[in-house]
Amino acid sequence: MIPYPKIDPEIVRIGPLAVRWYGMMYLLGFASSYLLVRLQIRRKGLDVPVDFEGSLYSYLIAGLLIGARLGYVIFYDLSVYIRKPLEVFAVWHGGMSFHGGLVGALVAGILFCRKTGVDFWQTADLVIVTAPIGLGLGRLGNFINGELFGRVSNVPWAMVFPEGGPLPRHPSQLYEFLLEGVLLFIILWRAKDRGLSSGVLTSLFIILYGLFRFSVEFFRQPDPQVGFVIGFLTMGQILSSCMILAGAALYYLRRKRRVAAK
C-alpha cells in the first residue's frame, strides 16, 4: 500500500476567496488547448475569421459547463433535482458529467461554426486532439480532492483515501489520468498530421475515450446514489458504450464520405 499524499485542495486563500487546485486544472486545460489550437492553425495556414480562437472558446467553455452540469443532473441524480430544482444551479456543491460536457461542447461548436461559416469537422478535429490535456489535468484535480476514488483493492499501489473509509482502494483517478489524458493525447497528436479525412480524429477521440473510460470503470467506485445500473455495469460504462457506438458510426460515415469524394 502507498500512503495517500495529502495535498491541500486550496492553493491559496484570501479571506472568503480560495484558489483551488481543481479549478486551476480547468484553467490550465483550457489555456493549453487554446494555445495548441492556435499553433495548429498557424502551421496549417488555415484561413479563419478574426479572433476565431477567442470566440470559439467562449462558446466551448459555456457549452461544456452547461452540458456537464445538466448531464450530471439527468444521468446521476435526477430524483434529487426534481425535488429540489434550484439545486441545479448550485454548482459549488459539485456534480459534473464528462459525457454531458462533451455533448454540450459539440452543440456549442456546431452553433459557433454555423454563425461564423467555418467548417465544423475541421474545427472539431483541431480542438479534439487537445482535449485529453484538460481531461488528464481534471483527473489530477480529482486525485488531489480525494474524490472519485477506486474500489477496494489489495494491489501494492492501493491507497486509503480520506473519504473512502479505512480500506485501501485503487487510485483510479491516476488510471484515468494516464489513459484518458497522457495516452489519448499521444495517440491523437501523432495521428493529426496523417492526412485523415475531416471528422475522423473526432471519431477516434470518441471511440478511444469510451474504451478507456469503460475499462477504468471496473476499478472505479460506482457513484453511491446510482450504484450498478445493469448487472455489473455502471452508469459511466453505459454512457461510454453509447460513445463507442456513436464514434464507430461517425468514423464509418466520415471514411465513407472520403471514399465517395475520390
C-alpha positions in Angstrom: 0.0 0.0 0.0 1.2 3.5 -0.8 0.3 6.4 1.5 -2.2 8.9 0.0 -0.4 12.2 -0.4 -2.5 14.7 1.5 -2.3 17.8 -0.7 -4.3 20.8 0.4 -7.0 21.3 -2.2 -6.7 25.0 -1.8 -3.6 26.6 -3.3 -4.2 29.9 -1.6 -7.0 31.6 0.4 -7.6 35.3 0.7 -10.5 35.9 3.1 -13.6 34.2 1.7 -12.0 33.6 -1.7 -9.9 30.5 -2.4 -7.9 29.3 -5.4 -8.3 25.5 -5.6 -6.2 23.0 -7.5 -9.3 21.6 -9.2 -10.3 25.0 -10.7 -6.6 25.6 -11.6 -6.6 22.4 -13.6 -9.6 23.5 -15.6 -7.9 26.8 -16.4 -4.6 25.1 -17.4 -6.6 22.7 -19.6 -8.4 25.4 -21.5 -5.3 27.5 -21.8 -3.2 24.6 -23.2 -6.0 23.7 -25.6 -6.3 27.3 -26.8 -2.6 27.7 -27.4 -2.3 24.3 -29.2 -5.2 25.1 -31.5 -3.6 28.5 -32.4 -0.4 26.6 -33.1 -2.1 24.2 -35.4 -3.9 27.0 -37.3 -0.6 28.8 -37.9 1.2 25.6 -39.0 -1.6 24.6 -41.4 -2.0 28.1 -42.7 -5.8 28.0 -42.2 -7.9 30.9 -43.2 -10.1 31.7 -40.1 -12.0 34.8 -39.0 -10.5 37.5 -36.8 -10.4 36.4 -33.1 -11.5 32.9 -34.2 -9.9 31.2 -31.2 -11.2 33.6 -28.6 -14.8 33.4 -29.8 -14.6 29.6 -30.3 -13.5 29.0 -26.7 -16.1 31.3 -25.3 -18.7 29.1 -26.9 -17.0 25.8 -26.0 -16.4 26.7 -22.3 -20.1 27.8 -21.9 -21.3 24.6 -23.7 -19.1 22.3 -21.7 -20.0 23.7 -18.3 -23.8 23.8 -19.0 -23.7 20.3 -20.6 -21.6 18.8 -17.8 -24.0 20.1 -15.2 -27.1 19.1 -17.0 -25.5 15.7 -17.7 -24.9 15.1 -14.1 -28.4 16.2 -13.1 -30.1 13.9 -15.7 -27.8 10.8 -15.5 -26.7 10.7 -11.9 -29.1 12.3 -9.5 -32.3 13.3 -11.3 -34.7 12.4 -8.5 -32.9 14.8 -6.1 -33.1 17.7 -8.5 -36.7 17.0 -9.3 -37.4 17.5 -5.6 -35.0 20.5 -5.3 -34.9 22.1 -8.8 -32.9 25.2 -7.6 -30.0 22.8 -6.7 -29.4 22.6 -10.4 -27.7 26.0 -10.2 -25.7 25.2 -7.1 -22.6 24.1 -9.0 -20.4 24.8 -6.0 -21.9 21.7 -4.4 -20.2 19.6 -7.1 -21.6 17.4 -9.8 -20.3 17.5 -13.3 -20.6 14.8 -16.0 -17.9 14.4 -18.8 -20.4 12.8 -21.1 -22.8 15.7 -20.7 -20.0 18.2 -21.1 -18.9 16.6 -24.4 -22.5 16.9 -25.8 -22.7 20.5 -24.6 -19.3 21.3 -26.2 -20.3 19.7 -29.5 -23.6 21.6 -29.6 -21.8 24.9 -28.8 -19.2 24.1 -31.6 -22.0 23.5 -34.1 -23.7 26.8 -33.2 -20.4 28.7 -33.4 -19.5 27.2 -36.8 -22.9 28.0 -38.3 -22.6 31.5 -37.1 -19.1 32.1 -38.5 -19.4 29.9 -41.6 -16.3 27.8 -40.8 -16.2 24.0 -41.3 -17.4 22.2 -38.2 -15.4 19.0 -38.7 -12.2 20.7 -39.4 -12.7 22.8 -36.3 -13.7 19.8 -34.2 -10.5 18.0 -35.2 -8.3 21.0 -34.2 -9.8 21.1 -30.8 -10.4 17.4 -30.0 -6.7 16.5 -30.2 -6.0 18.9 -27.3 -9.0 17.7 -25.2 -7.0 14.9 -23.4 -4.9 17.6 -21.7 -7.8 19.0 -19.9 -9.2 15.5 -19.1 -5.9 14.4 -17.6 -5.5 17.6 -15.5 -9.0 17.2 -14.3 -8.3 13.7 -13.1 -5.3 15.0 -11.2 -7.6 17.5 -9.6 -10.0 14.7 -8.6 -7.0 12.9 -7.1 -5.9 15.9 -5.1 -9.5 16.4 -3.8 -9.6 12.7 -2.8 -12.8 12.1 -4.8 -13.9 9.6 -7.5 -11.6 7.0 -6.0 -11.5 3.4 -6.9 -12.8 0.2 -5.5 -11.3 -1.7 -2.5 -8.1 -3.5 -3.6 -5.0 -5.2 -2.3 -2.7 -4.2 -5.2 0.7 -2.8 -3.9 -0.2 0.7 -5.1 -3.6 0.9 -3.4 -4.3 3.9 -1.2 -6.5 4.8 1.7 -8.5 7.9 0.7 -9.7 10.3 3.4 -13.3 9.9 2.3 -13.1 6.3 1.2 -13.1 4.5 4.6 -10.3 2.6 6.2 -9.7 0.1 3.4 -7.1 0.7 0.6 -8.5 1.4 -2.9 -7.4 1.7 -6.5 -6.2 5.2 -7.3 -8.5 5.1 -10.3 -8.1 8.9 -10.9 -4.5 8.2 -11.8 -5.5 5.4 -14.2 -7.8 7.8 -16.0 -5.0 10.5 -16.0 -2.7 8.0 -17.8 -5.2 6.6 -20.2 -7.7 9.4 -21.0 -5.0 12.1 -20.6 -1.5 11.1 -21.5 -2.0 8.1 -23.8 -5.0 9.5 -25.6 -3.2 12.8 -26.2 -0.1 11.0 -27.6 -2.3 8.9 -30.0 -4.3 11.8 -31.3 -1.4 14.2 -31.6 0.6 11.7 -33.6 -2.4 11.0 -35.8 -3.3 14.6 -36.6 -0.8 15.0 -39.4 -1.5 11.8 -41.3 -3.9 13.2 -43.8 -7.1 11.8 -42.2 -10.4 13.0 -43.6 -12.1 15.6 -41.5 -14.1 14.2 -38.6 -12.0 11.1 -38.3 -9.9 12.5 -35.4 -13.1 13.4 -33.6 -14.5 9.9 -34.1 -11.2 8.4 -32.8 -11.4 10.5 -29.7 -15.0 9.4 -29.0 -14.1 5.7 -29.5 -10.9 5.7 -27.6 -12.2 7.7 -24.7 -15.2 5.4 -24.5 -13.0 2.4 -24.4 -10.6 3.8 -21.8 -13.4 5.0 -19.6 -15.3 1.8 -19.9 -12.2 -0.2 -18.8 -11.3 2.1 -15.8 -14.9 1.9 -14.5 -14.1 -1.7 -13.5 -11.7 -0.2 -10.9 -13.6 2.9 -10.0 -16.1 3.0 -7.2 -19.6 3.5 -8.6 -21.4 6.7 -7.6 -23.2 5.9 -4.3 -26.5 7.4 -5.4 -26.6 5.3 -8.6 -24.6 2.1 -7.9 -24.7 -0.5 -10.6 -27.3 0.2 -13.2 -27.5 -3.0 -15.3 -25.9 -6.1 -13.7 -22.2 -5.2 -13.1 -22.3 -2.2 -15.4 -22.1 1.4 -14.0 -23.7 4.5 -15.5 -20.3 5.5 -16.7 -20.0 2.3 -18.6 -23.4 2.6 -20.2 -22.7 6.1 -21.3 -19.3 5.1 -22.6 -20.8 2.2 -24.5 -23.0 4.8 -26.3 -19.9 6.8 -27.0 -18.1 3.9 -28.6 -21.1 3.1 -30.8 -21.6 6.7 -31.8 -17.9 7.1 -32.5 -17.8 4.0 -34.6 -20.8 5.2 -36.7 -19.1 8.6 -37.1 -15.8 7.0 -38.2 -17.6 4.9 -40.8 -19.6 7.9 -42.2 -16.5 10.2 -42.4 -14.4 7.5 -44.0 -17.2 6.6 -46.4 -17.5 10.3 -47.4 -13.8 10.5 -48.2 -14.0 7.4 -50.4 -17.1 8.8 -52.2 -15.2 12.1 -52.7 -12.4 10.3 -54.5 
